[in-house]
Amino acid sequence: MTRKGVEIKGTDNKGVELIVITGLSGAGRTQSMQSLEDQGFFCIDNLPPSFLVKFAELCAQSRGKVSKAAIVCDLRGGEFFSSLSEALSNLEKEGFHLEVLFLDASDETLIRRYKESRRRHPLSPHGRVLDGIQAERQQLEELRIRADNIIDTSDLSAQELRSQVADLFCKERGLGQMAVSVLSFGFKYGSPMDADLVMDVRFLPNPFYVEMLRPLTGEHTLVQEYVFENPIAQEFMEKYLALLEYILPNYVQEGKNHLLIGIGCTGGQHRSVAIAERVGQFLKERNYAISIKHRDAVKNQKGGTAR
């Protein structure tokens, strides 16, 4: 949720939109900064936190030349990084419009990325990458708690991350509405860490037990007909869509820019996919900027046994 600045005295600091990007090493800070740069943000990588307030003041004094800026602050700043929380508090006290974007990812994903890049972890240059990741995660916990937006990049490609960041911070998209991501998933593969709302649809009849439907996904017409011909599913969709139609405008009113809705069944192949498609279409018709992703739909088609 977007933080609200305090009353401003002197310079009109509200005219400057500041985004501080932080998070785990290897979680996508560079791609996020590049996305914002493409959206017209003035971007600075690895700025020491002690310079944040001064930089914001210079932006405010630029007479509109720098009205929105993104700054990456991370552990590369060494001992300077420990003052980031204090710097963020000072920015808020000065009345700047500030949002903190925190990039996260699973340990397994980060280890794989480090192996692919052959880079050393900044907190474990001569030891195990996992030790560095765990130490960094512990040091960043306070920042993660205070972040306005958290993106789990474990299952995102670089392009998907750039698009999601653009949806978060480009106000021209989605007719000024909140951007909504609808994600289907299988509980056996784990719940999405960054979901704002999670709906468990395992109470619905399972197409997995119908032989002709088993190899298909919930994107197929036959699976959708099977799911939605059930009276329980029909009543559920009516009530769930009514709930979303009620609560989403209130999220917008409170300043939320992006909402991730997770729809889960056992394996993420049939029921959750069909429901996610229906939810996405419903919200798209109401002018929300929608993206739909089926995280686990094809995993079971490759020989898995979950449903």
Order of alpha helices (4+ residues) and beta strands (2+ residues): beta-alpha-beta-alpha-beta-alpha-beta-alpha-alpha-alpha-beta-alpha-beta-beta-alpha-alpha-beta-alpha-beta
